[in-house]
Amino acid sequence: MVNSAQQADGWDRSSSAGRHAVVVGGSIAGLLAAHVLTEHADRVTVVERDRYPEGIGPRPGAPQSRHPHALIEGGQRALDALLPGFTDELRAAGAPRVGIPADMVQWQVGRWFRRGPASTYVFTGSRLQIEELVRRRVLANPAVTTLESTDVVGLLGDASRVRGVLVRERGDGARKEERPLEADLVVDASGHGTKAPQWLTTIGAEAPREETIDTGLAYSSRVFSDTNGTLGTDTHAFWVVPNPAQVYGAVVLPLEDGNHLAVLSGLRGDEPPTDDDEYVAYTKRLPHPFVYHWMREAEPQSPAFGFRKTANVRRRYDLPGRRPAGFLATGDALCTFNPIYGQGMSVAAMSAVALRDALADMRRTPTTRRVQRALLAASRQAWDISAGSDKKMPGATGNALASRAVDRPVDWYLSRIQERIPGDPEVGEVFRRVLALSAPVSALFAPKVARAVLFGSPAPTPAEPPMTREEPDA
């Protein structure tokens, strides 16, 4: 990996000859990391605990694939930068593209949103479709190979440097003994259930400090067919956004096969059910019955599936500590978000762009710590949005709940933004671009936005669910 003492913790750019990189986990984050590493290594091996399906299909290691996923604009841009033409291919494959606010009936902070022209677009097809397209593009490169149905059970090396991984085959009839797989770089993309902190302590290194915020959010998802034609023409999606005063949520999004995926959410102690009859009845908890009325008429196409692992967790590999060179973490193994914000796939792609840029930066030696800091920076805005919102929810727990004195004026300002986004197109546009990770948080403090927030009054909004788009001159 290196050829001088000065670069003992850096990636030598002079030649990739003979280099081998291992990526732990073959989901979207791992595949995109592997794609980037082909520019810096002869061989990249993706170690995946599941066996990939033929075409589009679920994997046991990705139970969240049954639930709604959104590819927001920050992720779209990152995927197109890594895999040119990706979003065109996604559209050609039939992935629905929903314009916000035009295509969506949305309730938040006690108000209905005006449905003016779309200022951001989100792909709402299944995660399975997106992952299959990424997998096909990445694995077409002969430099990338996969070890499927294989667990990583530990690291090779010591506290100063990781030199590979220990692997073990899975499944009936597999060889159960551990065997070494040497590498010049190991990237952990194994997801929120990563075992890397334990692996590091086993070789004498220090595990990262973990920051957590957990609202106890739980959700249940179910596929429906829209039998009465409410969705699909003027309206494509429903969204009821929870907040500290109203903790129940619902989302109904179109899928690539013409069906719709509904998700209901609640907090610990009042989780949405997976029982068929109780599932629809749960929507009566929402602040308006429009989702209930739709769901009562729609035809179920699947059972309901629950999901409970929704805590925000950030592992601070960027902080000082006894950690080895040659080891990086990315994706959910680095930073996991409450899924309700729809950030995970996009941050995985943005992190791969950060990895690419850090390794290619000719101004600085890409030391392990420097690259890890770049990966964390790629997830920072998403963390600030997700964790910042969740810490205000009733019953939230975790070690990252504390607020600083400097946060109070910012929270006051953001609360005024929340009051204005349902009815103010200009404030709403900037706010949506920040949520879509296509504009920095600082855009919310631009002079034009600040004047509207500090001196303007909230604009009128619809009194009932707006089931049609606004006319252009409305």
VEXVEXTOR-53852 format. One line per field, with one value per residue (C-alpha): residue number from 1; residue in three letters; chain; x, y, z. Coordinates in nm, 4 decimals, padded with zeros to 6 digits. Layout:
residues N
pos [NUM	...] $
code [ALA	...] $
unit [A	...] $
x [X	...] $
y [Y	...] $
z [Z	...] $
END
This chain:
residues 474
pos [1	2	3	4	5	6	7	8	9	10	11	12	13	14	15	16	17	18	19	20	21	22	23	24	25	26	27	28	29	30	31	32	33	34	35	36	37	38	39	40	41	42	43	44	45	46	47	48	49	50	51	52	53	54	55	56	57	58	59	60	61	62	63	64	65	66	67	68	69	70	71	72	73	74	75	76	77	78	79	80	81	82	83	84	85	86	87	88	89	90	91	92	93	94	95	96	97	98	99	100	101	102	103	104	105	106	107	108	109	110	111	112	113	114	115	116	117	118	119	120	121	122	123	124	125	126	127	128	129	130	131	132	133	134	135	136	137	138	139	140	141	142	143	144	145	146	147	148	149	150	151	152	153	154	155	156	157	158	159	160	161	162	163	164	165	166	167	168	169	170	171	172	173	174	175	176	177	178	179	180	181	182	183	184	185	186	187	188	189	190	191	192	193	194	195	196	197	198	199	200	201	202	203	204	205	206	207	208	209	210	211	212	213	214	215	216	217	218	219	220	221	222	223	224	225	226	227	228	229	230	231	232	233	234	235	236	237	238	239	240	241	242	243	244	245	246	247	248	249	250	251	252	253	254	255	256	257	258	259	260	261	262	263	264	265	266	267	268	269	270	271	272	273	274	275	276	277	278	279	280	281	282	283	284	285	286	287	288	289	290	291	292	293	294	295	296	297	298	299	300	301	302	303	304	305	306	307	308	309	310	311	312	313	314	315	316	317	318	319	320	321	322	323	324	325	326	327	328	329	330	331	332	333	334	335	336	337	338	339	340	341	342	343	344	345	346	347	348	349	350	351	352	353	354	355	356	357	358	359	360	361	362	363	364	365	366	367	368	369	370	371	372	373	374	375	376	377	378	379	380	381	382	383	384	385	386	387	388	389	390	391	392	393	394	395	396	397	398	399	400	401	402	403	404	405	406	407	408	409	410	411	412	413	414	415	416	417	418	419	420	421	422	423	424	425	426	427	428	429	430	431	432	433	434	435	436	437	438	439	440	441	442	443	444	445	446	447	448	449	450	451	452	453	454	455	456	457	458	459	460	461	462	463	464	465	466	467	468	469	470	471	472	473	474] $
code [MET	VAL	ASN	SER	ALA	GLN	GLN	ALA	ASP	GLY	TRP	ASP	ARG	SER	SER	SER	ALA	GLY	ARG	HIS	ALA	VAL	VAL	VAL	GLY	GLY	SER	ILE	ALA	GLY	LEU	LEU	ALA	ALA	HIS	VAL	LEU	THR	GLU	HIS	ALA	ASP	ARG	VAL	THR	VAL	VAL	GLU	ARG	ASP	ARG	TYR	PRO	GLU	GLY	ILE	GLY	PRO	ARG	PRO	GLY	ALA	PRO	GLN	SER	ARG	HIS	PRO	HIS	ALA	LEU	ILE	GLU	GLY	GLY	GLN	ARG	ALA	LEU	ASP	ALA	LEU	LEU	PRO	GLY	PHE	THR	ASP	GLU	LEU	ARG	ALA	ALA	GLY	ALA	PRO	ARG	VAL	GLY	ILE	PRO	ALA	ASP	MET	VAL	GLN	TRP	GLN	VAL	GLY	ARG	TRP	PHE	ARG	ARG	GLY	PRO	ALA	SER	THR	TYR	VAL	PHE	THR	GLY	SER	ARG	LEU	GLN	ILE	GLU	GLU	LEU	VAL	ARG	ARG	ARG	VAL	LEU	ALA	ASN	PRO	ALA	VAL	THR	THR	LEU	GLU	SER	THR	ASP	VAL	VAL	GLY	LEU	LEU	GLY	ASP	ALA	SER	ARG	VAL	ARG	GLY	VAL	LEU	VAL	ARG	GLU	ARG	GLY	ASP	GLY	ALA	ARG	LYS	GLU	GLU	ARG	PRO	LEU	GLU	ALA	ASP	LEU	VAL	VAL	ASP	ALA	SER	GLY	HIS	GLY	THR	LYS	ALA	PRO	GLN	TRP	LEU	THR	THR	ILE	GLY	ALA	GLU	ALA	PRO	ARG	GLU	GLU	THR	ILE	ASP	THR	GLY	LEU	ALA	TYR	SER	SER	ARG	VAL	PHE	SER	ASP	THR	ASN	GLY	THR	LEU	GLY	THR	ASP	THR	HIS	ALA	PHE	TRP	VAL	VAL	PRO	ASN	PRO	ALA	GLN	VAL	TYR	GLY	ALA	VAL	VAL	LEU	PRO	LEU	GLU	ASP	GLY	ASN	HIS	LEU	ALA	VAL	LEU	SER	GLY	LEU	ARG	GLY	ASP	GLU	PRO	PRO	THR	ASP	ASP	ASP	GLU	TYR	VAL	ALA	TYR	THR	LYS	ARG	LEU	PRO	HIS	PRO	PHE	VAL	TYR	HIS	TRP	MET	ARG	GLU	ALA	GLU	PRO	GLN	SER	PRO	ALA	PHE	GLY	PHE	ARG	LYS	THR	ALA	ASN	VAL	ARG	ARG	ARG	TYR	ASP	LEU	PRO	GLY	ARG	ARG	PRO	ALA	GLY	PHE	LEU	ALA	THR	GLY	ASP	ALA	LEU	CYS	THR	PHE	ASN	PRO	ILE	TYR	GLY	GLN	GLY	MET	SER	VAL	ALA	ALA	MET	SER	ALA	VAL	ALA	LEU	ARG	ASP	ALA	LEU	ALA	ASP	MET	ARG	ARG	THR	PRO	THR	THR	ARG	ARG	VAL	GLN	ARG	ALA	LEU	LEU	ALA	ALA	SER	ARG	GLN	ALA	TRP	ASP	ILE	SER	ALA	GLY	SER	ASP	LYS	LYS	MET	PRO	GLY	ALA	THR	GLY	ASN	ALA	LEU	ALA	SER	ARG	ALA	VAL	ASP	ARG	PRO	VAL	ASP	TRP	TYR	LEU	SER	ARG	ILE	GLN	GLU	ARG	ILE	PRO	GLY	ASP	PRO	GLU	VAL	GLY	GLU	VAL	PHE	ARG	ARG	VAL	LEU	ALA	LEU	SER	ALA	PRO	VAL	SER	ALA	LEU	PHE	ALA	PRO	LYS	VAL	ALA	ARG	ALA	VAL	LEU	PHE	GLY	SER	PRO	ALA	PRO	THR	PRO	ALA	GLU	PRO	PRO	MET	THR	ARG	GLU	GLU	PRO	ASP	ALA] $
unit [A	A	A	A	A	A	A	A	A	A	A	A	A	A	A	A	A	A	A	A	A	A	A	A	A	A	A	A	A	A	A	A	A	A	A	A	A	A	A	A	A	A	A	A	A	A	A	A	A	A	A	A	A	A	A	A	A	A	A	A	A	A	A	A	A	A	A	A	A	A	A	A	A	A	A	A	A	A	A	A	A	A	A	A	A	A	A	A	A	A	A	A	A	A	A	A	A	A	A	A	A	A	A	A	A	A	A	A	A	A	A	A	A	A	A	A	A	A	A	A	A	A	A	A	A	A	A	A	A	A	A	A	A	A	A	A	A	A	A	A	A	A	A	A	A	A	A	A	A	A	A	A	A	A	A	A	A	A	A	A	A	A	A	A	A	A	A	A	A	A	A	A	A	A	A	A	A	A	A	A	A	A	A	A	A	A	A	A	A	A	A	A	A	A	A	A	A	A	A	A	A	A	A	A	A	A	A	A	A	A	A	A	A	A	A	A	A	A	A	A	A	A	A	A	A	A	A	A	A	A	A	A	A	A	A	A	A	A	A	A	A	A	A	A	A	A	A	A	A	A	A	A	A	A	A	A	A	A	A	A	A	A	A	A	A	A	A	A	A	A	A	A	A	A	A	A	A	A	A	A	A	A	A	A	A	A	A	A	A	A	A	A	A	A	A	A	A	A	A	A	A	A	A	A	A	A	A	A	A	A	A	A	A	A	A	A	A	A	A	A	A	A	A	A	A	A	A	A	A	A	A	A	A	A	A	A	A	A	A	A	A	A	A	A	A	A	A	A	A	A	A	A	A	A	A	A	A	A	A	A	A	A	A	A	A	A	A	A	A	A	A	A	A	A	A	A	A	A	A	A	A	A	A	A	A	A	A	A	A	A	A	A	A	A	A	A	A	A	A	A	A	A	A	A	A	A	A	A	A	A	A	A	A	A	A	A	A	A	A	A	A	A	A	A	A	A	A	A	A	A	A	A	A	A	A	A	A	A	A	A	A	A	A	A	A	A	A	A	A	A	A	A	A	A	A	A	A	A	A	A	A	A	A	A	A	A	A	A	A	A	A	A	A	A] $
x [00.0000	00.2875	00.6442	00.7981	00.8086	00.6631	00.3525	00.3186	-00.0434	-00.1203	-00.2276	00.0640	-00.0559	00.2524	00.1156	-00.1782	00.0177	-00.0400	-00.2746	-00.5770	-00.8687	-01.1446	-01.4895	-01.6984	-02.0613	-02.2030	-02.4990	-02.5145	-02.2488	-02.0086	-02.0583	-01.9994	-01.6880	-01.5593	-01.6248	-01.4144	-01.1310	-01.0850	-00.9020	-00.6447	-00.6090	-00.5550	-00.8177	-01.1183	-01.2985	-01.6483	-01.7284	-02.1067	-02.2823	-02.5804	-02.5961	-02.7001	-03.0347	-03.0652	-03.1955	-03.4172	-03.4908	-03.4659	-03.1674	-03.1950	-02.9235	-03.1290	-03.4678	-03.5204	-03.5611	-03.9290	-03.9849	-04.0002	-03.6789	-03.6294	-03.3435	-03.3239	-03.1416	-02.8106	-02.7936	-02.9046	-02.6207	-02.3678	-02.4778	-02.4595	-02.1098	-01.9972	-02.1959	-02.2684	-02.6219	-02.7470	-03.0612	-03.1504	-03.1223	-03.3341	-03.6091	-03.5939	-03.6458	-03.9729	-03.8734	-04.1358	-04.0130	-04.2206	-04.2045	-04.2380	-04.4633	-04.6588	-04.7214	-04.7749	-05.0488	-04.8483	-04.9437	-04.6899	-04.6913	-05.0686	-05.0993	-05.1524	-04.8884	-04.9689	-04.9056	-04.7155	-04.4519	-04.2000	-03.8712	-03.7135	-03.7677	-03.7325	-03.7232	-03.9578	-03.9105	-03.7985	-03.4545	-03.4272	-03.4442	-03.1820	-02.9461	-02.9731	-02.8837	-02.5847	-02.4730	-02.4940	-02.2906	-02.0214	-01.9741	-01.9335	-01.5807	-01.3492	-01.1377	-01.4248	-01.4888	-01.7311	-01.7162	-02.0835	-02.2373	-01.9292	-01.8928	-01.6084	-01.5309	-01.2277	-00.9366	-00.5791	-00.3030	-00.2513	-00.3191	-00.0898	-00.2160	-00.4941	-00.3652	-00.6816	-00.9767	-01.0670	-01.3520	-01.5735	-01.8169	-02.1855	-02.4529	-02.4978	-02.1951	-01.9683	-01.6192	-01.6593	-01.2955	-01.1712	-00.9217	-00.7233	-00.7882	-00.4986	-00.5511	-00.3812	-00.7037	-01.0216	-01.3440	-01.6266	-01.9615	-02.1403	-02.4284	-02.5765	-02.5058	-02.1303	-01.8993	-01.5961	-01.5688	-01.5237	-01.2816	-01.0665	-01.0443	-00.9472	-00.6328	-00.5455	-00.6903	-00.9534	-01.3195	-01.4792	-01.6990	-02.0635	-02.3177	-02.6814	-03.0284	-03.3232	-03.6854	-03.8200	-03.9765	-04.1280	-04.2957	-04.4879	-04.5024	-04.7484	-04.8011	-05.1413	-05.3058	-05.4847	-05.8161	-06.0131	-05.7642	-05.6902	-05.3164	-05.1262	-05.2610	-05.2722	-05.1525	-04.8726	-04.8014	-04.9257	-04.7109	-04.8093	-04.4975	-04.4779	-04.3510	-04.3245	-04.6895	-04.8224	-04.6110	-04.7898	-04.6754	-04.7762	-04.6258	-04.7739	-04.5339	-04.5555	-04.3482	-04.2106	-04.4699	-04.7688	-04.8493	-04.8024	-04.5990	-04.7560	-04.5741	-04.7273	-04.5109	-04.5440	-04.3238	-04.2338	-04.5291	-04.7702	-04.6035	-04.8013	-04.9303	-04.8601	-05.2006	-05.4104	-05.7218	-05.5440	-05.3083	-05.5765	-05.7405	-05.4103	-05.4418	-05.7272	-05.4572	-05.3426	-05.4565	-05.6831	-05.8663	-05.7599	-05.5034	-05.7579	-06.0186	-05.7693	-05.6372	-05.9854	-06.0613	-05.7185	-05.6443	-05.3608	-05.0923	-04.8671	-04.8691	-04.7434	-04.3797	-04.2501	-03.9165	-03.7782	-03.4079	-03.4427	-03.1909	-02.9420	-02.5913	-02.2651	-01.9282	-01.6531	-01.3583	-01.2424	-01.1568	-00.8133	-00.7628	-00.5495	-00.6746	-00.4915	-00.3986	-00.5601	-00.9128	-01.2089	-01.5815	-01.8556	-02.2324	-02.4418	-02.1324	-02.0173	-02.3409	-02.6955	-02.9981	-03.3596	-03.4974	-03.8008	-03.5861	-03.4965	-03.1244	-02.9455	-02.8924	-02.8070	-02.5484	-02.3957	-02.3482	-02.2232	-01.9746	-01.8401	-01.7862	-01.6031	-01.3847	-01.3070	-01.2151	-01.0047	-00.8005	-00.7508	-00.6607	-00.3058	-00.2597	-00.2691	-00.1496	-00.4652	-00.3937	-00.6482	-00.7607	-00.7876	-00.9986	-01.2149	-01.2781	-01.3895	-01.6320	-01.7791	-01.8101	-02.0164	-02.2743	-02.2704	-02.5623	-02.7842	-02.6907	-02.7676	-03.1123	-03.2035	-03.0522	-03.1476	-03.5133	-03.5216	-03.3768	-03.6935	-03.9278	-04.0900	-03.9190	-03.6000	-03.3004	-02.9257	-02.5993	-02.6230	-02.9403	-02.7745	-02.8318	-02.5837	-02.6688	-02.5817	-02.8503	-03.1385	-03.1421	-03.0932	-03.3842	-03.5995	-03.5107	-03.5764	-03.9140	-04.0101	-03.9004	-04.1226	-04.4186	-04.3576	-04.2684	-04.6262	-04.7382	-04.4293	-04.2910	-03.9514	-03.8780	-04.0165	-03.7937	-03.4749	-03.5851	-03.6571	-03.3193	-03.1490	-03.3502	-03.2616	-02.8903	-02.8536	-02.7978	-02.6036	-02.7775	-02.6314	-02.8789	-03.1504	-02.9758	-02.9363	-03.0621	-03.3764	-03.4814	-03.3879	-03.6033	-03.9055	-03.8465	-03.7747	-04.0171	-04.2819	-04.5939	-04.6893	-04.8860	-05.2334	-05.2516	-05.5360	-05.7929	-05.8401	-05.6150	-05.5368	-05.6076	-05.5131	-05.2112	-05.2298	-05.2854	-04.9677	-05.1100	-05.2459] $
y [00.0000	00.2374	00.2775	00.5171	00.5738	00.9202	00.7643	00.4818	00.5774	00.6951	00.5533	00.5631	00.7084	00.6112	00.2721	00.0439	-00.2646	-00.5586	-00.3757	-00.5541	-00.3862	-00.5682	-00.4226	-00.5814	-00.5800	-00.5774	-00.3444	-00.0015	00.1596	-00.1316	-00.1637	00.2064	00.2025	-00.0933	00.0969	00.3904	00.1656	00.0102	00.3323	00.2649	-00.1124	-00.4026	-00.6087	-00.5274	-00.8086	-00.7535	-00.9955	-01.0390	-01.2547	-01.3187	-01.4760	-01.2195	-01.2860	-01.3260	-00.9884	-00.7909	-00.9731	-00.9502	-01.0534	-01.1786	-00.9344	-00.6349	-00.6673	-00.2920	-00.3499	-00.4289	-00.0727	00.2635	00.4109	00.7502	00.8549	01.2286	01.4770	01.4730	01.0981	01.1272	01.3684	01.1490	00.8343	01.0120	01.1334	00.7800	00.5847	00.8269	00.8021	00.6136	00.8188	00.8003	00.4236	00.4299	00.6264	00.3948	00.1013	00.2567	00.4055	00.6663	01.0253	01.2373	01.6165	01.7946	01.9722	01.9417	01.5663	01.5106	01.5692	01.6641	01.7455	01.8831	02.0987	02.1186	02.2487	02.1264	02.2197	02.4190	02.2139	02.4609	02.3737	02.1055	02.2361	01.8954	01.5438	01.2089	00.8562	00.6344	00.2922	-00.0032	-00.0248	-00.3648	-00.2013	00.0615	-00.1883	-00.4251	-00.1449	-00.0423	-00.4045	-00.4701	-00.1604	-00.2161	-00.5905	-00.5442	-00.4255	-00.7307	-00.5729	-00.6340	-00.9864	-01.1091	-01.3643	-01.4396	-01.6315	-01.5418	-01.3767	-01.1554	-01.2615	-01.0502	-00.8384	-00.9315	-00.7086	-00.5154	-00.1796	-00.0040	-00.1496	-00.3701	-00.6210	-00.8007	-00.9905	-01.3331	-01.4912	-01.7952	-01.9493	-01.9652	-02.2190	-02.5935	-02.7878	-02.4823	-02.4961	-02.3596	-02.2873	-01.9311	-01.8345	-01.5157	-01.2796	-01.0372	-00.6817	-00.3430	-00.1677	-00.2850	-00.0827	-00.1698	-00.1253	-00.3989	-00.1792	-00.0730	-00.4153	-00.3852	-00.5865	-00.3713	-00.2117	-00.5604	-00.6612	-00.3567	-00.4253	-00.7862	-00.6704	-00.4229	-00.1100	00.1230	00.1134	00.4424	00.6431	00.6016	00.8836	00.7733	00.9249	00.6871	00.8045	00.4520	00.5012	00.1858	00.1397	-00.1144	-00.1283	-00.2891	-00.2880	-00.1786	-00.1471	00.1851	00.0466	00.3727	00.5817	00.8364	00.8127	00.8127	01.1132	01.4488	01.3075	01.0520	01.0333	01.1056	01.2183	01.2872	01.4084	01.3432	01.6012	01.6292	01.7328	01.4694	01.1546	00.9412	00.9355	00.7875	00.7763	00.6301	00.6155	00.4755	00.1722	00.0751	-00.1996	00.0363	-00.0525	00.1714	00.1101	00.2447	00.2890	00.3773	00.4946	00.5470	00.5565	00.2872	00.1575	00.2359	00.0704	00.0196	-00.3372	-00.6005	-00.7662	-00.7197	-00.5700	-00.3618	-00.2158	-00.0076	00.0852	00.2316	00.5134	00.6562	00.7900	01.0306	01.3940	01.3576	01.0509	01.0915	00.8079	00.5892	00.6518	00.5690	00.2566	00.1254	00.1259	00.0071	-00.3610	-00.5152	-00.6873	-00.8052	-00.8677	-00.5907	-00.6023	-00.4253	-00.2562	-00.1333	-00.0502	00.3222	00.4846	00.7431	00.6082	00.7797	00.6097	00.8655	00.7041	01.0560	01.1366	01.0664	00.7137	00.4029	00.2966	00.1220	00.2462	00.0644	00.0513	00.2734	00.2701	00.3983	00.3826	00.2677	00.1155	00.4741	00.6684	00.5313	00.7587	00.7292	00.5876	00.8173	01.0943	00.8918	00.9719	00.6359	00.5496	00.9074	00.9404	00.6085	00.7529	01.0885	00.9059	00.7176	01.0517	01.1755	00.8619	00.9170	01.2808	01.2190	00.9458	01.1596	01.4850	01.5598	01.8339	01.5984	01.2502	01.0390	00.9097	00.6820	00.9495	01.2175	00.9947	00.8878	01.2519	01.3119	01.0213	01.1549	01.5043	01.3576	01.2401	01.5444	01.7376	01.4309	01.3654	01.7240	01.6973	01.3551	01.3767	01.7426	01.6630	01.3401	01.4834	01.6926	01.3923	01.2814	00.9878	01.0147	00.8468	00.8410	01.0102	01.2807	01.4527	01.7451	02.0884	02.3741	02.7363	02.8301	02.5887	02.7856	03.0811	02.8416	02.6263	02.9401	03.0401	02.6902	02.6802	02.9965	02.8289	02.5312	02.7678	02.9176	02.6236	02.4967	02.8192	03.0155	02.8831	03.0543	02.9459	02.6016	02.5615	02.6323	02.4145	02.1214	02.1521	02.1366	01.8271	01.6759	01.7288	01.9343	02.2655	02.3373	02.4291	02.7783	02.8355	02.8690	03.1818	03.3564	03.7187	03.6556	03.3629	03.5390	03.8430	03.6205	03.4226	03.7165	03.9765	03.7951	03.6208	03.2604	03.2473	03.0926	02.7207	02.4833	02.4030	02.0455	01.7951	01.9527	01.6619	01.8577	02.0656	02.4423	02.6254	02.8071	03.1503	03.0483] $
z [00.0000	00.0761	-00.0347	00.2149	00.5869	00.5350	00.3800	00.6313	00.6898	00.3380	00.0039	-00.2389	-00.5717	-00.7714	-00.8767	-00.8096	-00.9170	-00.6854	-00.4530	-00.3107	-00.1340	00.0548	00.1067	00.3834	00.2708	-00.0796	-00.0452	-00.2092	00.0104	-00.0322	-00.4062	-00.4640	-00.2451	-00.4461	-00.7678	-00.6452	-00.5282	-00.8727	-00.9644	-00.6919	-00.6698	-00.9074	-00.7309	-00.5150	-00.3334	-00.1985	00.0851	00.1122	00.3703	00.1396	-00.2019	-00.4578	-00.6254	-00.9986	-01.1071	-00.8699	-00.5466	-00.1664	00.0450	00.4051	00.5101	00.3937	00.5677	00.5248	00.1504	00.2136	00.3302	00.1475	00.0135	-00.1423	-00.3657	-00.3041	-00.5256	-00.3381	-00.3949	-00.7570	-00.8319	-00.6537	-00.8388	-01.1739	-01.0861	-00.9987	-01.2596	-01.5476	-01.6782	-01.3731	-01.3138	-01.6833	-01.6567	-01.3413	-01.5165	-01.8169	-01.5788	-01.4660	-01.1301	-01.0314	-01.0024	-00.7657	-00.7748	-00.4414	-00.3567	-00.6836	-00.6810	-00.3079	-00.0517	00.2569	00.6164	00.8624	01.1776	01.1693	00.8135	00.4590	00.2055	-00.1036	-00.4167	-00.6283	-00.8912	-00.7958	-00.6606	-00.5975	-00.7298	-00.5582	-00.6986	-00.4975	-00.6562	-00.4509	-00.2968	-00.4679	-00.8101	-00.7275	-00.5670	-00.8642	-01.1077	-00.8953	-00.8608	-01.2317	-01.3181	-01.0534	-01.1016	-01.4760	-01.3936	-01.3980	-01.1228	-00.8780	-00.7533	-00.4904	-00.2128	-00.1571	00.1317	00.3361	00.6766	00.7853	01.1422	01.2235	01.1068	01.0247	01.1571	01.4770	01.6351	01.3894	01.0602	00.9264	00.6725	00.5699	00.7130	00.8453	00.6510	00.6975	00.4516	00.5380	00.4600	00.4748	00.3614	00.3707	00.5081	00.8591	00.9318	00.9263	00.6586	00.5983	00.3102	00.2934	00.1740	00.1638	00.2586	00.4312	00.4045	00.6414	00.4658	00.6592	00.7749	01.1073	01.2593	01.1999	01.4232	01.3414	01.6877	01.8376	01.5607	01.6353	02.0078	01.9328	01.7469	02.0232	01.8641	02.0063	01.9104	01.8048	02.0354	01.9384	01.9413	01.9564	01.9470	01.9486	01.9353	01.9561	01.6126	01.4690	01.1355	00.9323	00.5526	00.3164	-00.0608	-00.1942	-00.5320	-00.5790	-00.6996	-00.7065	-00.9081	-00.6346	-00.7004	-01.0261	-01.2172	-01.0388	-00.7067	-00.6746	-00.3011	00.0515	00.3427	00.7031	00.8862	01.2624	01.5096	01.8900	01.9183	01.6751	01.6754	01.4129	01.0524	00.7187	00.3722	00.0551	-00.2402	-00.5947	-00.6948	-01.0344	-01.0810	-01.0515	-00.6909	-00.3892	-00.0760	00.2434	00.5722	00.9085	01.1963	01.5694	01.8787	02.1296	02.3212	02.0377	01.7396	01.4177	01.3860	01.1226	01.1634	00.8477	01.0077	01.2686	01.0094	00.8378	01.1676	01.2926	01.0381	01.2475	01.4815	01.2094	01.2329	00.9280	00.7878	00.4222	00.4418	00.6189	00.3489	00.0742	00.2436	00.3198	-00.0538	-00.1744	-00.2268	-00.0213	-00.2278	00.0554	00.4283	00.6543	00.7639	01.0739	01.1312	01.4629	01.4183	01.3619	01.5974	01.4751	01.5421	01.4475	01.5016	01.5485	01.3744	01.2921	01.6540	01.8052	01.9239	01.8854	01.5455	01.2659	00.9231	00.6341	00.7794	00.6863	00.7606	00.5333	00.4858	00.7811	00.9417	00.9929	01.0324	01.0550	01.0306	01.1282	00.8001	00.8055	00.6542	00.3447	00.3526	00.3672	-00.0010	-00.0874	00.1897	00.0778	-00.2707	-00.1418	00.0811	-00.2198	-00.3949	-00.0836	-00.0891	-00.4576	-00.4042	-00.0939	-00.2630	-00.5739	-00.3950	-00.5119	-00.2514	00.0477	00.1322	00.1768	00.5259	00.6866	00.9302	00.6607	00.4367	00.7301	00.8146	00.4559	00.4802	00.8025	00.6524	00.3678	00.6217	00.8505	00.7017	00.6991	01.0633	01.1619	01.0006	01.1361	01.4825	01.5214	01.4582	01.6579	01.9774	02.0125	01.9964	02.3247	02.4881	02.2822	02.4440	02.3772	02.4623	02.1920	02.3133	02.4882	02.3389	02.3516	02.4325	02.0742	01.9493	02.1011	01.8582	01.5663	01.6864	01.7151	01.3584	01.2234	01.3992	01.2089	00.8849	00.9673	01.0064	00.6621	00.4377	00.3898	00.2228	00.1147	-00.2183	-00.1854	00.1711	00.0921	-00.2124	-00.0173	00.2720	00.0398	-00.1303	00.2102	00.3044	-00.0339	00.0458	-00.2719	-00.0885	00.2323	00.5576	00.5194	00.2333	00.4987	00.6279	00.2918	00.3018	00.0952	00.3129	00.6356	00.5482	00.4852	00.8031	01.0340	00.9021	00.6988	00.8199	00.7406	00.4160	00.4008	00.3268	00.2283	00.4938	00.3647	00.1841	-00.1575	-00.3903	-00.7050	-00.8016	-00.7930	-01.1173	-01.2301	-01.1473	-00.8061] $
END
